[in-house]
Amino acid sequence: MRSEWHLRELEPGDQDFLWEMLYVALWDAPGMPRRPRSILKDPRIMRLVENWGRPDDFGLVTVDRNSGEHAGAIWSRLDRFDGLEDYGCSYPCLGIAVAEPYQGSGVGTLLMSRFIEDLRDRVSGLRLGVNPENSRALRLYEKSGFVQYAVGAGDYPQMKLTFRQS
């Protein structure tokens, strides 16, 4: 049976799923050992989703209408609470992940297009970093209009999407 998707805003009650999606977003290349889940306790990582539901937190979750399962999420702390190195781009950083059974099904594209649509008038743009070996993610970001503006730690491309000049 083909999945039908329902999108809704992330809520504080989605915190456990958001932790899982953050772990998925910390993508490791095939053939490399998966980093331990304890990485989520690193203060630089945990601040991306910890205590979700602050006034400037915005995110979306995709739910499979047939199974009721959460399929993916996209999120950002619009007040720049993320504290990540921005490599000269002050836009809020986004995170996106799709649960493994739903990868390649269009969930990522759906999340990204709706997220951009919802934030276009609220922020000047968005930024993200991506593992250079994650070709599926790179294609999604490029298709969504993101362009590389810097190379970050670990040779990770830093990409941005500008909505308007600040």
N, C-alpha and C positions, 0 to 999 in steps of 0.2 A: 504494500500500500504506500502510495506517495504521501509524503508529509506535507501538511499545511501549517504555515507559521503564523503565530500571533506574537506581535512585538508589544512590549510595555516597558515603562521606565523601571530601572532597578530600584529596589526598595531596601530599607535596612534588613528586612527579613530574608533577603537574598544573600546575606553576608557569606554563608558557607559556600554557596555556589560561586560567588565572586572570588573567594580564596582559591577554589579549584580552577577557575578560569585564569587567574593570575599565574598559577603553576603551569598551566598549559601554554600561556603566552610566553613563558620563559623557555622557549623552544630550544631543543638541543638537536644538532644534526644527526641524521640516521647514522648508525654505526658508532656513535659516541655514547658514552655512558650517560644516562639521565641523571641530572643533578639531584641531590637529595631534597626531599620536601622541607628539610630544615632551613633551606634558603629563604622560605617564607617568613622566618623569624628575624632575618637580617633587617635592621631598621630602615635601610635604604629601599628595601623591597616592600616591607609591610606597610609603610606609609602610603603606598599607592591605593590601598583598599581598606585599611584598618578603620573601624568605626564608620562604615559607609552610611551615608545619609545626611551629611553636613549640608548646609544651605547651598553651597556652590559645587556640590557633587552632582554630576549628571551621567547617566548611563542607561543603556537599554539591554533587555534580555529577550531572547527569542525562545518561545515555548512551542513544542510540537503539539498541534491541536489534537492529533490522534492519540498520542501516548501521554500527553501532559508533561513530558520530560523537558527540562531546560536544555537547549541545544547550543547556545552561545551567548556571549555578552560583549559589550563594548562600553568603555567608561573613561571618565576624565574628572580630575579635580580642577575645576575652572578657576579657582583662586590661586593656582600654582602651588598648592600644598604639596605636590609631588616632590619638590626639592631636588629633582634630578638635574644633572649637568645639561644645559640647553644648547651648548655649542653655538651661542650667539643668536638663538631664536627664542623669543620670549613667549611664544604661543603655548597654551596648555598642551600637555602630553597626553595622548590617548593610549589605552590598552585595549586589545581585542583578542578574543580566543573563541574557538569553536570546539565543542566536545568531540572527541575522536570519531564516534559513530556518525557524526553529521558533517565531518570535513569533506569538502568537495561537493556539497549538496546545494550551494548557493547561500547558505546562512551568513557567511562572512560578507558577501556582497550586499545582502539585504541589510545587515546591521550597519555597515559602513555608509551606504547611501542614505539611510534614514538618519543616522547620527549627524552626518554632514548637513542634511536638510534642516534638522532641528537646531543646529548650532550656528549656522551661517550668519544669522543676525545677532548672535549673542557674543561672539568672540571674533578677533581679527583673523584667526587661523588656527590650525592644529599642527602638531608635530608628533613624531614617533621615531624610535630606533628599531632596527630590524637586523636579525642575524643574516649575514650576506649569503648564507647557504639556503635560506628559506625562500626558495623561488616562488612557491605558491603565494606567500604573503607579499613578496615584492611585486608580483603581477597585480594583486588586488590593489595595493597602494598606488602603483603607477596608473592603473585603470581608473582609480578614483581621483586622480589629478595631483597626487603627491610627487614632489621632485626632491632629489637629494640636494642638500645644502652643506653637508659636512660629513666627515668620517669620525666616528666616536671611538671609544675604547673597544678593543677587540676587533678593530676594523669594521665595526657595525655602521652601515649607512644611516645617517640621520636625515629624515625626510620631513618636508613641511608642505602644507596646503594653505595658501593665502586666500582669505576671503576679501579682505580690504586692508589697505595700508593704515597702520595705527597713527 
